[in-house]
Amino acid sequence: MSYDVIVIGAGPAGEAAAYLGRELGASVAVVEKELAGGECPFWACMPSKTLLAAATRRAVGADYPWERASRRRDWMISREDTDYPSDAGHVAGLEGAGVRFVRGEARLVGAGKVEVRSKGNGPQTLEGANVIVAAGSAPVIPPIRGLDEAGYWTSREGTSLRELPSSIVVLGGGPVGVELAQVYARFGVKTVLVEGHDRILPRDHPRSSEVVTDQLRTEGIDVRTRVHATAVRTGGEGRILEMSDGGAVEGAELLVAVGRRAPDLRAMGLEEAGVELSERGTAGPDEQLRVGPGVFLAGDAAGGLMFTHVADYEGRVTVAAAMGHPAKADLGSVPRATFTDPEVGAVGLTVEEAQEQGIDAFEVSQDFASSARGFTLEPVRPSSGPILEGVPGHVTAVIDRGRGLLAGAFAACPGASDLIHEAVLAMKHSVPVAVLADAIHAFPTASRVFGGVMVEATKQLG
Ligand SMILES: Cc1cc2nc3c(=O)[nH]c(=O)nc-3n(C[C@H](O)[C@H](O)[C@H](O)COP(=O)(O)OP(=O)(O)OC[C@H]3O[C@@H](n4cnc5c(N)ncnc54)[C@H](O)[C@@H]3O)c2cc1C
């Protein structure tokens, strides 16, 4: 019952920590209260990307009914013949690597002491020299009058639905809201997207927001921005959402996708394990993501950028640090991607953010529709839409003039989620813009558009 490392939560962060821990020779126990694998494979990344891919085939005219999309999504989340996904593959993987897998809800009850409660069994206590808290996040449910009574979906219902509603209101225009809105609309659901900020994807480059907004509107989605939900009631098509501009929108269902929050670290017992928490219940991690003696935070639970690739990275950093290796979290060039059609990719700072940080920065942008790659692709439009134009989009770079380096890169175009990695690598290793300009990019790719932006940036650097 005593381990080098105890991991709380078997999502991407916990799994990565457990596997690397075993490779480093650690004895590892993982406690999971629900599904090994966490949110990503069953309720989040994988089902949403599977449905988006199906929706894209349908949007370009393939005979692709919802039943087929739903069945493929069910296969993806290991739920073919059941109502609930199976995590047997994840558990077998962990156990095969020599990890002790414990099903139950974990809580720290002292330094290196983790109490596990599970249905039908009394509590058991595991002891560990190190504890990695990788307990994920939960959807934020805003305090809107009438919301609980009227009922709503979170992203779980939004990705696992088997029957399409006739209409839906999606509250929240971040990546989750826009991706799912596009899925529903492409399968013929009347869709309204409501965002309080002045644009959807508010954390992305404004041109990316513009490109995706135009595409969603072309597909018939009613995109409302700068409006807040003030109340919800049943009626009309099912649920009526009243808004701050005095208007109201209706849907048979209401999906709440306004963000996610890290777990309550106080309730998880971190103070009892010697971790100092702020009044708000947050902990300040060091560069190894250690928040107290032998206690680490990884993934969504750490409260930073909530992505699977960040969770995986942090899981590996924390377990390496726990095992005495000089691991250090470098989160300076984390890619961000939204898998709408067209995709959105981003890394680093916008020109405004860079200038706020005192960087002498400028921006270079290339319209995608008038690039060679853009010309070759036909925009995804209703069949009556124009065909004699390129796919809309942009590739934009933010340049640190003083250092001749990239400070950020942004793209909205087919392939943007892959394209962005050239910039990730360049930022991580301080590759000069002039070197990127000199690199040969294959014709006609989105990457070549980025190469052209680098050539222009080099000219402007003089
Ligand atoms: C709809 C949607 C789509 C997304 N798409 C993408 C995408 O395309 N790409 C991307 O990078 N990210 C995406 N994300 C984000 C991604 O899913 C998360 O960032 C990722 O799952 C975080 O991994 P994690 O290990 O930190 O947490 P989780 O995956 O949430 O896993 C945490 C685990 O801890 C367990 N747990 C919690 N408390 C306890 C406890 N006390 N005891 C025992 N177990 C506990 C939970 O049951 C859970 O299994 C998406 C999110 C959503 C909602």
The ligand as a Gaussian input file, in Angstrom:
#p B3LYP/6-31G(d) Opt

LIG

0 1
 C      -16.094000      18.941000     -25.587000
 C      -14.614000      19.057000     -25.328000
 C      -13.739000      18.910000     -26.376000
 C      -12.366000      18.994000     -26.161000
 N      -11.533000      18.855000     -27.216000
 C      -10.195000      18.934000     -27.035000
 C       -9.295000      18.774000     -28.128000
 O       -9.699000      18.564000     -29.268000
 N       -7.965000      18.852000     -27.875000
 C       -7.472000      19.079000     -26.629000
 O       -6.253000      19.151000     -26.457000
 N       -8.304000      19.234000     -25.562000
 C       -9.644000      19.161000     -25.742000
 N      -10.486000      19.279000     -24.657000
 C       -9.901000      19.433000     -23.311000
 C       -9.422000      18.071000     -22.767000
 O      -10.495000      17.165000     -22.761000
 C       -8.887000      18.248000     -21.348000
 O       -7.958000      19.302000     -21.324000
 C       -8.209000      16.966000     -20.871000
 O       -9.131000      15.898000     -20.794000
 C       -7.595000      17.207000     -19.484000
 O       -7.008000      16.042000     -19.002000
 P       -6.843000      15.828000     -17.417000
 O       -6.144000      14.535000     -17.260000
 O       -6.259000      17.031000     -16.814000
 O       -8.336000      15.755000     -16.868000
 P       -9.552000      14.780000     -17.188000
 O       -9.497000      14.260000     -18.560000
 O      -10.767000      15.530000     -16.778000
 O       -9.321000      13.558000     -16.204000
 C       -9.379000      13.727000     -14.815000
 C       -9.833000      12.429000     -14.186000
 O       -9.772000      12.573000     -12.773000
 C      -10.842000      11.853000     -12.189000
 N      -11.054000      12.379000     -10.835000
 C      -11.455000      13.622000     -10.487000
 N      -11.491000      13.751000      -9.148000
 C      -11.112000      12.551000      -8.644000
 C      -10.961000      12.048000      -7.326000
 N      -11.180000      12.815000      -6.262000
 N      -10.581000      10.774000      -7.170000
 C      -10.341000       9.967000      -8.247000
 N      -10.473000      10.402000      -9.519000
 C      -10.837000      11.669000      -9.709000
 C      -11.993000      12.139000     -13.154000
 O      -13.007000      11.164000     -13.022000
 C      -11.281000      12.088000     -14.505000
 O      -11.332000      10.782000     -15.077000
 C      -11.865000      19.225000     -24.851000
 C      -12.756000      19.390000     -23.789000
 C      -14.112000      19.305000     -24.017000
 C      -15.048000      19.460000     -22.856000

